[in-house]
Amino acid sequence: MPQNTYPKLHNAMWPGLVGKGSPGAEPVIPLDTMLDLTAKAEVGGVKFDGVDLFLYNPHVDINIADDGIKALAAKITGRGLAIGSVVAPVWFDASAMGDATKRANWVTHVRKACRIAQKLRDLGARPSGVVRIDSAASVSDWLKDPKGNTKLIAATFREAGKIAKDLGERLAAEGEICWGGMHSWKYMVQLLETVDLPKIVGFQADMSHTHLYTLGENAPEHRLVPKNYHWEPGAYHAAMKKLTAALRPWTIDFHVAQNDGTAFGSGDHAKTGRHCVATDPRGKLNIPRDSAYWLRDEQDKVTKKMKHICWDGCMFPNETMLKQQTWNDVLAAMIEVRNLHGWAG
């Protein structure tokens, strides 16, 4: 039986940035270091195929010039890696739910991210991927006017979606419990339906964050498991079936991840689904098995929707991040996912 070659296996570069560099937090891990760790990872002769990027300093300046984009592409492809999805830096001075200035800034950041993504694609360095977005709004602010705020976020997403379409890109909203209007599976579906650009604006499923959806973290009214739940297989399966039936049709990007059922924040990042290393014994997820909820349809057929999948593991200690074995273990888990739910190209 031929070995599966799709989806391609990517590693995220933003764990070197997220929760790092702010007062009291650990230092940022440079992009070159993250690239080298990824390129050196190998399991049974199999290596990572590419990386996904965060378009934020000091890794990548959102205002990078064309020559800088060419140099970035050369830096990454020179290590034998392709580029996939990119994260737009839509926080800091922006919000999809803010005042006119903050919403305009939000759209500007997405426009710049789409430009970089398009340029990388035109250079032949980026064969697949989306531009990742979120509302950049807190749950507490959203709760002040749920219906009105969802409409406002949707209008901002829709404006950015039209820009993305003109540049040949798609936007994927990553559902996390920390983002207002995206903090539960039902609110996420409602937002995407309100945007109503299904071919352009979709969902990015992260196994850790969507696991918190089932627990009703930040939205107990949408909890999918019983009150006295202890990860019983039947209850977990029923919850994941309902969750993915609602969100899988919208899913255009997928993050392989592990989670221990808790929330965590580091540095200036709000609490969200805690990422765990691939081999963490506290992890509640069976990574190869549970990827099927997202990568197979209701008839258990491989969807082939995602040409690449990406590992996401943020806010680990730098000591863990700088160990080569960490990334070999991640790659091993990714290979298992592809062996079970991939296809031969």
C-alpha positions in Angstrom: 0.0 0.0 0.0 1.5 3.4 -1.0 2.4 5.8 1.8 0.1 8.7 2.1 1.6 12.0 0.9 -1.3 14.3 1.8 -2.1 16.3 3.7 1.3 17.9 3.9 2.7 18.2 7.4 3.5 21.7 8.7 4.8 23.1 12.0 3.7 26.5 13.4 6.3 29.2 13.9 4.2 31.3 16.2 4.9 29.3 19.4 8.2 31.1 19.3 6.2 34.4 19.7 2.9 33.8 21.5 3.2 34.5 25.2 6.8 35.5 24.8 8.7 38.7 24.9 6.4 40.7 27.2 7.5 41.8 30.7 7.8 38.8 33.0 7.6 36.3 30.1 10.3 34.3 28.5 12.3 35.7 25.5 11.0 35.3 21.9 12.5 32.4 20.0 13.8 33.7 16.6 12.2 32.5 13.4 15.5 31.1 12.2 15.7 28.9 15.3 12.1 27.7 14.9 12.9 26.9 11.2 16.0 25.0 12.0 14.2 22.9 14.7 11.5 22.1 12.2 13.9 21.3 9.3 16.0 19.0 11.5 13.0 17.0 12.8 12.9 13.5 11.2 11.0 10.2 12.0 11.6 7.1 10.0 13.0 9.2 7.1 9.9 11.5 7.1 10.3 15.2 7.6 8.1 18.2 8.0 6.9 19.5 4.6 6.4 23.1 5.6 5.6 25.8 8.1 2.8 28.2 8.9 3.7 31.8 9.8 2.7 34.6 12.2 3.1 37.9 10.3 4.4 39.8 13.3 7.7 41.2 14.5 10.3 40.0 15.2 9.5 37.0 12.9 7.8 38.8 10.0 7.0 42.5 9.7 3.4 43.0 8.4 4.8 45.9 6.4 7.5 43.8 4.8 8.6 45.0 1.3 8.6 42.9 -1.8 12.3 42.2 -1.6 11.8 41.1 2.0 9.1 38.7 1.0 11.5 37.2 -1.6 14.2 36.8 1.1 11.7 35.2 3.5 10.6 32.7 0.8 14.2 31.9 0.0 15.0 31.5 3.7 12.2 29.0 4.2 12.3 27.0 0.9 16.1 26.9 1.2 15.5 24.6 4.3 13.3 22.3 2.2 10.1 23.7 3.6 7.0 25.2 2.0 4.9 28.0 3.4 1.2 27.4 4.3 -1.2 29.4 6.3 -0.3 32.9 7.7 -1.7 34.6 10.8 -2.8 38.2 10.4 -1.9 40.4 13.5 -5.4 41.7 14.1 -4.9 42.7 17.8 -3.1 45.5 19.5 -4.5 48.6 17.8 -7.5 46.8 16.1 -10.7 44.8 16.7 -13.4 43.5 14.4 -15.9 44.7 17.1 -14.3 48.0 18.0 -15.0 51.6 17.0 -14.6 52.8 13.4 -10.8 53.3 13.8 -10.2 49.9 15.3 -12.3 48.1 12.7 -10.5 50.0 9.9 -7.1 49.0 11.5 -8.3 45.4 11.7 -9.2 45.3 8.0 -5.9 47.0 7.1 -4.0 44.3 8.9 -5.9 41.6 7.0 -5.3 43.3 3.7 -1.6 43.5 4.4 -1.6 39.8 5.4 -3.4 38.8 2.2 -0.9 40.8 0.2 2.0 38.9 1.7 0.2 35.6 1.3 -0.4 36.3 -2.3 3.2 37.3 -3.0 4.4 34.1 -1.4 2.0 32.1 -3.5 3.1 33.9 -6.7 6.8 33.1 -5.8 5.9 29.4 -5.7 6.8 29.1 -2.0 3.2 28.7 -0.7 1.2 26.0 -2.5 -1.7 25.9 0.1 -3.1 27.7 3.1 -5.3 30.5 4.4 -5.1 33.7 6.2 -6.0 33.2 9.9 -8.2 35.8 11.7 -10.2 36.3 14.8 -12.5 39.0 16.3 -9.7 40.5 18.5 -12.5 41.3 21.0 -13.0 40.0 24.6 -15.9 37.8 25.6 -16.9 40.3 28.3 -17.2 43.2 25.8 -19.2 40.9 23.4 -21.6 40.0 26.2 -22.7 43.7 26.5 -24.7 43.3 23.2 -24.4 39.7 21.8 -26.6 40.2 18.7 -25.4 43.6 17.8 -21.7 42.7 18.3 -22.0 39.6 16.2 -23.5 41.6 13.4 -20.6 44.1 13.8 -17.9 41.4 13.7 -19.6 39.8 10.7 -19.7 43.1 8.8 -15.9 43.5 9.5 -15.2 39.9 8.4 -17.3 40.4 5.3 -15.4 43.5 4.3 -12.1 41.7 4.8 -13.5 38.7 2.9 -14.1 40.7 -0.2 -10.5 42.0 -0.1 -9.2 38.4 0.4 -11.3 37.2 -2.6 -9.8 39.9 -4.8 -6.3 38.7 -3.9 -7.1 35.0 -4.3 -7.1 34.2 -0.6 -9.5 32.7 2.0 -9.9 33.7 5.6 -10.2 31.2 8.4 -11.5 32.3 11.8 -9.9 30.3 14.6 -12.5 29.5 17.2 -11.0 30.1 20.7 -12.8 30.6 24.0 -11.0 33.9 24.5 -12.4 35.7 21.4 -15.8 37.4 21.7 -18.4 36.0 19.3 -16.2 33.0 18.6 -16.1 31.6 22.2 -18.6 28.8 21.7 -19.3 26.4 18.9 -22.9 27.8 18.5 -21.7 31.4 18.5 -19.0 30.5 16.0 -21.5 29.0 13.6 -23.9 31.9 14.0 -21.1 34.3 13.2 -20.0 32.4 10.0 -23.6 32.2 8.9 -24.0 35.9 9.4 -20.9 36.6 7.4 -22.4 34.5 4.7 -19.3 34.1 2.5 -18.8 30.3 2.8 -16.3 30.1 -0.1 -14.1 32.8 1.3 -14.6 33.0 5.1 -14.4 29.7 7.0 -13.3 28.1 10.2 -9.9 27.0 11.5 -10.3 24.0 13.8 -7.6 23.6 16.5 -8.0 20.3 18.4 -7.2 22.0 21.7 -9.5 25.0 21.4 -12.4 23.0 20.0 -12.0 20.5 22.9 -12.8 23.5 25.2 -15.9 24.1 23.2 -17.3 20.8 24.3 -16.7 21.7 27.9 -18.6 25.0 27.6 -15.7 27.0 28.8 -16.8 30.7 28.7 -20.2 29.6 27.4 -21.7 27.1 29.8 -25.0 27.4 27.9 -23.4 25.5 25.0 -21.7 22.8 27.0 -22.0 19.5 25.1 -21.0 17.0 27.9 -22.7 16.2 31.2 -22.0 18.2 34.3 -20.2 15.4 36.1 -18.1 14.5 33.0 -14.8 12.7 33.4 -14.0 12.1 29.7 -16.1 9.0 29.4 -15.7 7.7 25.8 -19.5 7.7 25.0 -20.1 11.2 26.2 -16.9 12.5 24.5 -17.8 10.9 21.2 -21.4 12.2 21.3 -20.1 15.7 22.0 -17.5 15.6 19.3 -20.0 14.3 16.7 -22.3 17.1 17.4 -19.6 19.7 17.5 -18.0 18.7 14.2 -21.3 18.2 12.4 -21.9 21.9 13.0 -18.4 23.2 12.2 -16.7 20.7 9.9 -18.6 22.0 6.8 -17.0 25.4 7.5 -13.6 24.1 8.3 -10.8 25.1 5.8 -7.7 24.8 8.0 -6.8 22.3 10.7 -4.4 22.4 13.7 -3.3 19.1 15.2 -2.9 19.7 19.0 -3.1 18.2 22.4 -5.1 19.5 25.4 -5.6 18.5 29.0 -9.0 19.9 29.5 -7.9 23.2 31.0 -7.4 26.8 30.0 -4.0 28.6 30.2 -2.5 32.0 29.4 1.1 33.3 29.3 2.7 36.7 28.9 0.1 39.0 27.4 -2.1 36.2 25.9 -5.5 35.7 27.5 -6.5 32.3 28.9 -7.5 29.8 26.1 -7.3 26.1 25.5 -4.1 24.8 27.1 -1.8 23.3 24.5 0.2 20.3 25.7 3.2 18.6 24.1 2.3 15.7 21.9 3.4 13.1 24.4 1.9 14.7 27.6 0.4 12.0 29.7 -2.2 14.5 31.0 -3.5 15.0 27.4 -7.2 14.1 27.1 -7.0 13.7 23.3 -6.1 10.7 21.3 -4.5 12.7 18.5 -4.6 10.2 15.6 -8.1 9.0 16.5 -9.6 12.4 17.3 -8.3 14.0 14.1 -10.9 11.9 12.3 -13.7 14.0 13.6 -12.4 16.9 11.5 -10.7 15.0 8.6 -13.4 12.5 7.8 -17.1 13.2 7.0 -20.3 11.8 8.4 -19.8 8.7 6.2 -16.2 8.2 7.6 -14.7 9.2 4.2 -11.5 11.3 4.1 -12.6 14.8 3.0 -9.4 15.8 1.4 -10.4 19.5 2.1 -7.1 20.5 3.7 -4.0 20.1 1.5 -1.8 20.6 4.6 -2.3 20.3 8.4 -0.3 22.1 11.0 0.8 21.4 14.6 -0.1 24.1 17.1 1.5 24.1 20.5 1.7 27.6 22.1 3.1 28.8 25.4 5.4 26.0 26.2 8.5 26.8 28.2 11.5 27.7 26.0 13.4 24.8 27.5 10.8 22.5 26.0 10.7 24.4 22.7 14.4 24.2 22.1 14.7 20.4 22.5 14.8 18.7 19.2 13.0 15.7 20.6 9.9 17.9 21.2 9.6 18.4 17.4 10.4 14.8 16.6 7.5 13.8 18.9 5.3 16.3 17.2 6.2 15.0 13.8 5.6 11.4 14.9 2.0 12.3 15.9 1.5 14.2 12.6 2.6 11.2 10.6 0.1 9.0 12.5 -2.7 11.4 11.6 -1.7 11.3 7.9 -1.4 7.6 7.9 -4.9 7.2 9.2 -6.7 10.1 7.5 -4.6 11.1 4.5 -4.3 10.1 0.9 -1.6 9.4 -1.7 -1.0 12.3 -4.0 
